[in-house]
Structures are given as C-alpha cells and as structure tokens.
Amino acid sequence: MSDTAPLLFEAHLNMLRPANRMAEEAMQAIRGRVRVEIKGGIANERRRSLYWAVAALVVPILNQTYGVTLSEQDLHHITRQKLGIGAWVELPSGDRFFKPASTSTRAMNEHDRANYTDRALSLWSTWSGIDVVTLKSEAA
C-alpha cells in the first residue's frame, strides 16, 4: 500500500476516466496539459483502494465523534503507529518520535499488505463503532 491514496483511472472510449474519489479530485485540479505515467499494477489495487476508501469514510466520523480534525493522511500515520509499522526513535535530548515505515508495494509483500489492511480496518471499526463488514460495503 502506498503512503498516499492512489489515483486510479479506467480506460473508457479511448480516454481515462477517474475510478476513485482521489482521482476525481485530482482531475478537478487539472488546468491545461499534464504528464501521466502509466504503470501496470502488480499489487492488489482493489485492496489498496479499499483501504483509502474506508479511510475516507472513517475520518469524518472520527472528527465528528471525537472533536478532532484528522485528514486521511493523519489517520494513515496514526494507524501505522498504533499497529507498530515503524520504529520509535530516541533523540539525544531524550525525546521520542515515531518514524513510520512505508507501506508501499516495494516495502510490503502482498501477504503483509493484506494483514495490515485487515488490522487497520479492525482498528478503525473499533474507533468508529461501525463493524468491518459495514465499512467494507459502504466503501464499495
């Protein structure tokens, strides 16, 4: 899983059509010509998209319920910290900070990514009070 939400497009009538919310938002920001790099997905893009789609659903719920102002990136960072995907670094001053590990395709194999996604959705389910099955169906 990448550390940012993927921009997914699908071919339609010899054009690219946004296939997820992040791609739709990116398209709205385009003015003039853009450069596009097309890559074949070897990772499970459906699982990656599910992760970010559920994050987009959970963030407003958490913000409203707990009175916070999280973004999807904040939730991703907090999730990695909570699930121990990274390491705590101690500074000479004695302060500690969490340096999250990457969840990109290069950093995680498919089995690890599936495990991480399952654990993240379970954690978000606990925090939001919505069961995992409902979160997955709403994201679809």
Number of C-alpha atoms within 10 A of each C-alpha: 27 14 13 14 21 16 16 17 15 12 10 9 7 7 9 11 15 18 14 18 17 18 16 15 12 11 13 8 8 9 7 5 6 6 5 6 4 7 6 5 8 8 16 13 13 10 16 20 22 19 21 24 21 22 22 19 16 23 21 18 16 18 14 10 11 11 10 12 11 15 15 19 16 12 18 21 18 16 19 21 17 12 12 13 17 16 13 12 12 11 9 7 6 8 8 11 11 16 14 17 16 15 20 15 17 10 13 17 13 15 9 13 20 16 10 20 18 14 14 22 22 17 16 21 18 12 14 20 11 14 13 19 12 11 21 15 10 11 17 11
